[in-house]
Amino acid sequence: MKLAKLITLFLILNFGALALGIWFMNNGPQSTWYMNLNKAPWTPPGWVFGFAWTTIMICFAIYMAYLAKNSSNFKYVVPYALQWLLNVGWNFAFFNQQHIGMGLIIIIALTLLAIYIPITYRKETGNKWLLLLPYSIWLCIATSLNAYILIYN
């Protein structure tokens, strides 16, 4: 499959996960529950989340397209699907179910997976692993925000 088609496929999958996650949020950041939480002093303004996730999902789609194009097998589908489920699952656990501890477990697993993928597939992607740096950095920040809420609420 051509690279442009693979990028389009992964853009659809990635933004589909974001859309589903937003749907599962149950008013998420605008909910009374979230507004009343004691949040970390380094919590960015709301618009940063949208910008960050948009950038991350574009970079991740490009990375995954290169991985799919250069891989001799489909083993990468399993960690990709798992990160997809964890990404959607965090929104459901944290915002919809208001289960901060489960959210923390999910986001830690997602962070580890976002680091695992480029390490595991470095031969297939070469220096394209740099495309996943924003994802890993953002997940570290998001994990710290989730942990702060768990500790201080």
Number of C-alpha atoms within 10 A of each C-alpha: 8 10 16 11 11 20 22 15 15 20 20 14 16 21 16 14 20 20 13 16 23 17 15 20 23 16 14 20 12 11 13 10 12 16 11 9 12 13 17 14 8 9 14 11 8 10 8 11 14 12 10 13 17 15 14 20 23 18 22 25 23 23 23 28 24 20 24 23 17 14 15 9 9 9 11 15 12 10 15 15 12 13 22 18 15 24 21 21 22 24 24 23 21 22 23 19 15 17 14 20 16 17 24 23 17 23 26 20 17 24 23 15 18 21 18 13 17 23 12 11 17 13 12 17 21 12 11 19 20 14 20 22 17 17 21 19 14 17 19 17 16 18 21 18 18 21 20 18 18 18 10 10 10
